[in-house]
């Protein structure tokens, strides 16, 4: 049972295209594709263990908290992943 009210995570074929738009190929190597929650693609950094969550259209970024996914800026999302 989950305490969050959001779409379940579905794991299917990895969608690397979104990540490749924002990061170099070298930086992409440090991420794992974790799946999709609704229209949000979930990527986890292998060293910091933090998530980079990007909308399927690549225009929005999210963080998980306060009962679901909360929209955040690209800069805040990147800072979260690398901090």
C-alpha positions as CSV (number, residue, x, y, z in Angstrom):
1,X,0.0,0.0,0.0
2,X,1.3,3.4,-0.9
3,X,0.9,6.6,1.1
4,X,1.1,8.7,-2.1
5,X,-1.9,9.5,-4.3
6,X,-0.3,9.2,-7.7
7,X,-0.3,7.0,-10.8
8,X,1.4,3.6,-10.3
9,X,4.9,3.2,-11.7
10,X,4.9,1.1,-14.9
11,X,8.1,-0.3,-16.2
12,X,8.4,-0.9,-19.9
13,X,10.8,-0.1,-22.6
14,X,13.3,2.6,-21.5
15,X,12.7,6.1,-22.9
16,X,16.2,7.6,-23.1
17,X,15.3,10.4,-25.6
18,X,14.1,12.8,-22.9
19,X,17.2,12.4,-20.8
20,X,19.5,12.8,-23.9
21,X,17.9,16.2,-24.6
22,X,19.1,17.6,-21.3
23,X,22.3,15.7,-20.6
24,X,25.4,14.7,-22.4
25,X,25.8,11.0,-23.4
26,X,28.4,10.7,-20.6
27,X,26.0,12.1,-18.0
28,X,23.2,9.8,-19.2
29,X,25.4,6.8,-18.4
30,X,25.0,7.6,-14.7
31,X,21.2,7.2,-14.8
32,X,18.9,4.2,-14.7
33,X,15.5,4.2,-16.2
34,X,13.0,3.4,-13.5
35,X,9.7,3.5,-15.4
36,X,6.8,5.9,-15.9
37,X,4.1,7.3,-13.5
38,X,1.3,8.6,-15.7
39,X,3.0,11.0,-18.1
40,X,6.2,11.4,-16.0
41,X,9.4,9.5,-17.0
42,X,11.5,8.5,-13.9
43,X,15.3,8.3,-14.0
44,X,17.4,7.5,-11.0
45,X,21.0,8.7,-10.7
46,X,23.3,5.8,-9.9
47,X,25.5,7.6,-7.3
48,X,23.2,10.1,-5.6
49,X,20.2,7.7,-5.8
50,X,18.0,10.7,-6.5
51,X,15.4,10.9,-9.2
52,X,15.1,13.2,-12.2
53,X,11.4,13.1,-13.2
54,X,10.6,14.6,-16.6
55,X,7.2,14.9,-18.3
56,X,6.7,12.8,-21.4
57,X,6.7,15.9,-23.5
58,X,10.0,17.1,-22.0
59,X,8.5,20.5,-20.9
60,X,8.1,19.9,-17.1
61,X,10.1,18.6,-14.2
62,X,8.8,17.1,-11.0
63,X,9.8,15.9,-7.6
64,X,8.0,13.5,-5.4
65,X,6.6,14.8,-2.1
66,X,3.6,16.0,-0.2
67,X,1.4,13.2,-1.5
68,X,2.4,13.2,-5.1
69,X,4.5,14.7,-7.9
70,X,5.0,18.4,-7.6
71,X,6.2,20.5,-10.5
72,X,9.5,22.1,-10.1
73,X,11.9,24.0,-12.4
74,X,14.6,22.3,-14.5
75,X,17.3,24.0,-12.5
76,X,15.8,22.8,-9.1
77,X,15.4,19.3,-10.5
78,X,19.0,19.1,-11.7
79,X,20.3,20.6,-8.4
80,X,18.3,18.0,-6.4
81,X,19.8,15.1,-8.4
82,X,23.4,16.2,-8.1
83,X,23.3,17.4,-4.5
